[in-house]
Amino acid sequence: MNAYFYKKIQMSRRFWFHLVLLSASVIIGALSLLEISKEVFFEFQALHLTLLGMILLVISIVGQGLQEFMKIRKSKQTQEN
């Protein structure tokens, strides 16, 4: 019973972690669009913000993919035993 709740809490933490990464990348992307539309002077700074947002998005997607891969791997191991 405790293992079930522990697993649910762990999945919830992962969900919130990926949600925070995803929302941070969206916010940074929106800020970068605002900076680009202001003036050309801020374009260099906006480029850095856009790259940071993309990096956060990629980290989130890769983390989610690894999580799914580990679930599949674990389920295959339990089926073999």
Number of C-alpha atoms within 10 A of each C-alpha: 5 7 8 9 10 11 11 12 12 11 13 12 12 15 13 11 14 19 13 14 20 20 15 16 23 17 15 21 20 16 16 24 16 14 19 17 12 11 9 11 10 14 17 13 13 22 16 13 21 21 15 17 24 17 14 21 19 15 15 19 15 12 15 15 12 12 14 12 12 12 12 12 12 12 11 11 10 9 8 7 5
